[in-house]
Amino acid sequence: MKRLVANPSPACDVQYWVEVVQEHRAHRLWRRHSDAVNLDWLRREMPPDRVPRLLKTDLFDEALDDGLVAWLATKAQMVVGIDLAPNTVQAAQTRHGDFRGLAADVRHLPFADGNFDTVVSNSTLDHFRTSAELGDSLKELSRVLRPGGELFLTLDNPLNPIIALRNALPFRLVNWLGLVPYYVGATCSPRHLRDELEKAGLHVLQMGTLLHCPRVLAVKMAQMLERAPAMQQRFLRHLMGHEKLARWPTRFFTGNFITARAIKTGEQNG
């Protein structure tokens, strides 16, 4: 895969993300694990009742493989999916016909206030250059939620030492080394995230962690096993076993992602 060098603010650059999805190779085995971890969390946390309207931010996973949208379609009468890159939206809709897709910026959503009952935002807001943009996006997600609507969010976990080291290094270097295939940006600690959610008018119901396997090593192993189907199920079971660490007191140091479930309570404070 060609290394994609980020411009000063790639999160704002549609063309950058158009090129990312064009150049990115879908590692199906790793994506099966990533999807399974996210779905396991959503199955535990999402209420059983089907809601009228659900918004999913970011269609990168759906453009390359299964993603979450097919399962989310069982939880809502209408699912809307957005992505900054139009070709990502098109590819996701080609793979999955059970949602409405459009190209949109999560910081400036083209929806009326209170338009959605549920928002699912998995690893979308951790690609911005600044934490202020992340905060602005949370306010937008809160704005389009109805009162009582819920947000399900994951972000890169900066308390994980590997994530902290990766984020401390220049993106051009970690991209060149093949440690990240595309731009990763600002994120925030669990305490900071809780504060930002409250500022956006959202009350936090749950915070936790996801994806506790050593990700860099696991991705490399998954790539090696792409052509070894006999070993794949055992490998996936081994990776899923790491999720037991989410119950340990050390979970915020081993999880690759922070999770948050929050409910819309009223007007934004900031």
Sequence and secondary structure as in RCSB ss.txt:
>XXXX:A:sequence
MKRLVANPSPACDVQYWVEVVQEHRAHRLWRRHSDAVNLDWLRREMPPDRVPRLLKTDLFDEALDDGLVAWLATK
AQMVVGIDLAPNTVQAAQTRHGDFRGLAADVRHLPFADGNFDTVVSNSTLDHFRTSAELGDSLKELSRVLRPGGE
LFLTLDNPLNPIIALRNALPFRLVNWLGLVPYYVGATCSPRHLRDELEKAGLHVLQMGTLLHCPRVLAVKMAQML
ERAPAMQQRFLRHLMGHEKLARWPTRFFTGNFITARAIKTGEQNG
>XXXX:A:secstr
       S GGG HHHHHHHHHH    HHHHHHHHHHHHHHHHHHS SS EEEEEEE  HHHHHS  SHHHHTTS
EEEEEEEESSHHHHHHHHHH  SSEEEE BTTB  S TT EEEEEEES GGGSSSHHHHHHHHHHHHHHEEEEEE
EEEEEE TTSHHHHHHHHS HHHHHHTTS SS       HHHHHHHHHHTTEEEEEEEEE  S HHHHHHHHHHT
TT HHHHHHHHHHHHHGGGGGGSTTHHHH SEEEEEEEE SS   
